[in-house]
């Protein structure tokens, strides 16, 4: 079976298993998603969702973050881990948005990754979820599951992103990545995948070995 066929089967199987493909981070505008995703690095989405209400209540826009004291931001996000680095990048991000984009979150990957602390994964999430553009969000679940499916043998996130862009229908790519997260949490665990319960077991390369 070709990789393209496996990818299309995976899209359909996950669509049936998880009809509602939604980001698990709570946000109400592009800036909030950008910040929440930055905070989610090496931290659970659940923890981020506990922290952001107070953070967004105090800092409502890019200007607020640009003018924030880093120490104050640190205190609000301390439980997220790596809080010193994250706080600094949030303030610098606010300054960059005000300086270069009139306080608005840009809608292209090229511009998003210019922002402090923002990589391709976060940029793709914002493009897909906020702006409705085709995007491939390569996180740990995506890397693990697509490798087990036999779609690649890569470790580099950027290489995986481009491989999946070639294999997935553009209109399905963003939701597919959300569903991979849900599937990874429920079934395709990193240590003990529940292959017998998997909706993709009939074509997954790992299960067929």
C-alpha positions as CSV (number, residue, x, y, z in Angstrom):
1,X,0.0,0.0,0.0
2,X,1.3,3.4,-0.9
3,X,1.9,6.1,1.6
4,X,-0.7,8.3,0.0
5,X,-3.3,5.6,0.3
6,X,-2.4,5.0,4.0
7,X,-2.7,8.8,4.6
8,X,-6.1,8.9,3.1
9,X,-7.3,5.9,5.0
10,X,-6.0,7.5,8.2
11,X,-7.8,10.7,7.5
12,X,-11.1,8.8,7.1
13,X,-10.6,6.5,10.1
14,X,-9.8,9.3,12.5
15,X,-12.6,11.4,11.2
16,X,-15.1,8.6,12.2
17,X,-13.3,8.1,15.5
18,X,-13.2,11.8,16.4
19,X,-15.8,13.7,14.5
20,X,-15.1,16.9,16.4
21,X,-11.5,17.9,15.7
22,X,-10.8,20.8,18.0
23,X,-7.8,22.4,19.6
24,X,-7.7,21.6,23.3
25,X,-6.3,25.1,24.2
26,X,-8.9,27.7,25.3
27,X,-8.7,31.0,23.4
28,X,-11.0,33.7,22.0
29,X,-8.7,35.5,19.5
30,X,-5.5,34.9,17.4
31,X,-3.2,36.5,20.1
32,X,-4.6,34.3,22.8
33,X,-4.0,31.1,20.7
34,X,-0.5,32.3,19.9
35,X,0.3,32.8,23.5
36,X,-1.4,29.7,24.8
37,X,0.5,27.6,22.3
38,X,3.8,29.2,23.3
39,X,3.0,28.3,26.9
40,X,2.2,24.7,26.0
41,X,5.8,23.9,25.2
42,X,6.7,21.1,27.5
43,X,3.5,21.7,29.4
44,X,0.1,20.1,29.2
45,X,-2.8,21.9,27.5
46,X,-4.9,21.4,30.7
47,X,-2.3,23.3,32.8
48,X,-2.1,26.1,30.2
49,X,-5.9,26.4,30.3
50,X,-5.7,26.9,34.1
51,X,-3.1,29.7,33.7
52,X,-4.4,31.7,30.8
53,X,-7.6,33.1,32.3
54,X,-5.7,35.3,34.8
55,X,-3.0,36.1,32.2
56,X,-5.5,37.2,29.6
57,X,-7.6,39.1,32.1
58,X,-4.5,41.3,32.9
59,X,-3.0,41.5,29.4
60,X,-5.7,41.9,26.8
61,X,-3.8,42.8,23.7
62,X,-0.3,43.0,22.1
63,X,0.2,46.5,23.6
64,X,-0.4,45.2,27.1
65,X,2.2,42.4,26.7
66,X,4.6,44.8,25.1
67,X,4.4,47.1,28.2
68,X,4.4,44.3,30.7
69,X,7.0,43.7,33.3
70,X,8.6,40.3,32.7
71,X,8.7,39.5,36.4
72,X,4.9,40.1,36.6
73,X,4.3,37.7,33.6
74,X,6.6,35.2,35.2
75,X,4.4,35.0,38.3
76,X,1.3,34.4,36.3
77,X,2.7,31.6,34.2
78,X,5.1,30.1,36.8
79,X,3.3,26.7,36.9
80,X,3.7,26.2,33.1
81,X,7.4,25.4,33.4
82,X,10.3,27.2,31.6
83,X,8.4,30.3,32.8
84,X,11.4,32.7,32.7
85,X,12.1,32.0,29.0
86,X,8.4,32.0,28.2
87,X,7.7,35.2,30.0
88,X,10.6,37.0,28.2
89,X,9.4,35.7,24.8
90,X,5.8,36.8,25.5
91,X,6.9,40.4,26.2
92,X,9.2,40.4,23.2
93,X,6.4,39.0,21.1
94,X,4.1,41.8,22.2
95,X,6.7,44.4,21.3
96,X,7.3,42.8,17.8
97,X,3.5,42.7,17.1
98,X,3.1,46.4,18.0
99,X,6.2,47.4,16.1
100,X,5.9,45.4,13.0
101,X,2.2,44.4,12.7
102,X,0.1,47.2,14.3
103,X,-0.6,44.9,17.2
104,X,-2.3,42.2,14.9
105,X,-1.2,38.6,14.6
106,X,0.0,37.9,11.0
107,X,-1.6,35.2,9.0
108,X,1.4,33.7,7.1
109,X,3.9,31.2,8.4
110,X,6.8,33.3,7.1
111,X,5.7,36.3,9.2
112,X,4.6,34.3,12.3
113,X,8.0,32.5,12.7
114,X,9.7,35.9,12.8
115,X,8.0,36.5,16.2
116,X,10.1,35.8,19.3
117,X,9.5,32.2,20.6
118,X,7.3,31.1,17.7
119,X,8.3,28.1,15.7
120,X,6.7,26.3,12.8
121,X,4.4,24.2,15.0
122,X,2.8,27.2,16.6
123,X,2.7,29.1,13.4
124,X,0.9,26.3,11.6
125,X,-1.6,25.9,14.5
126,X,-2.5,29.6,14.3
127,X,-2.8,29.6,10.5
128,X,-5.0,26.5,10.5
129,X,-7.2,27.2,13.5
130,X,-7.6,31.0,13.3
131,X,-7.2,31.8,9.6
132,X,-8.5,28.6,8.1
133,X,-5.4,27.9,5.9
134,X,-4.1,24.4,5.2
135,X,-1.5,23.6,7.9
136,X,0.3,20.7,9.3
137,X,1.0,20.9,13.1
138,X,3.9,18.5,13.8
139,X,3.9,17.7,17.6
140,X,5.0,14.6,19.4
141,X,1.7,12.8,18.7
142,X,1.9,13.6,15.0
143,X,5.6,12.5,14.8
144,X,5.0,9.2,16.7
145,X,1.7,8.1,15.0
146,X,2.6,9.0,11.4
147,X,5.9,7.2,11.8
148,X,4.1,4.1,13.1
149,X,1.7,4.3,10.2
150,X,4.7,4.1,7.9
151,X,4.3,7.6,6.4
152,X,7.9,8.5,7.1
153,X,11.0,7.5,9.1
154,X,12.1,11.1,10.0
155,X,12.8,12.8,13.3
156,X,13.1,16.3,12.0
157,X,9.8,18.2,12.4
158,X,10.2,20.4,9.4
159,X,10.9,17.4,7.1
160,X,7.8,15.6,8.5
161,X,5.7,18.7,7.9
162,X,6.6,18.8,4.2
163,X,6.1,15.0,3.8
164,X,2.6,15.2,5.3
165,X,1.7,18.3,3.2
166,X,2.4,16.2,0.1
167,X,0.4,13.2,1.4
168,X,-2.7,14.9,3.0
169,X,-5.6,16.7,1.3
170,X,-5.0,20.4,2.2
171,X,-8.5,20.8,3.5
172,X,-8.1,17.9,5.9
173,X,-4.6,18.5,7.2
174,X,-5.3,20.8,10.1
175,X,-8.2,18.7,11.6
176,X,-6.1,15.5,10.9
177,X,-3.4,16.8,13.2
178,X,-5.9,17.6,16.0
179,X,-7.3,14.1,15.7
180,X,-3.8,12.6,16.0
181,X,-3.5,14.3,19.3
182,X,-6.8,12.9,20.5
183,X,-5.8,9.4,19.2
184,X,-2.4,9.6,20.8
185,X,-3.9,10.4,24.2
186,X,-6.6,7.7,23.9
187,X,-5.1,4.8,22.0
188,X,-1.6,5.3,20.4
189,X,0.4,5.8,23.6
190,X,4.1,6.3,23.3
191,X,5.0,3.4,25.5
192,X,2.1,1.0,25.3
193,X,-0.1,1.6,22.2
194,X,-3.4,-0.2,22.3
195,X,-3.1,-1.6,18.8
196,X,-6.1,-4.0,19.2
197,X,-8.4,-1.0,19.9
198,X,-7.0,1.2,17.1
199,X,-9.2,2.4,14.4
200,X,-6.2,2.2,12.0
201,X,-5.0,-1.3,12.9
202,X,-5.8,-2.8,9.5
203,X,-3.4,-0.6,7.6
204,X,-0.9,0.6,10.3
205,X,2.6,-0.6,9.5
206,X,3.5,-1.1,13.2
207,X,0.5,-3.3,13.7
208,X,1.3,-5.3,10.6
209,X,4.8,-6.1,11.5
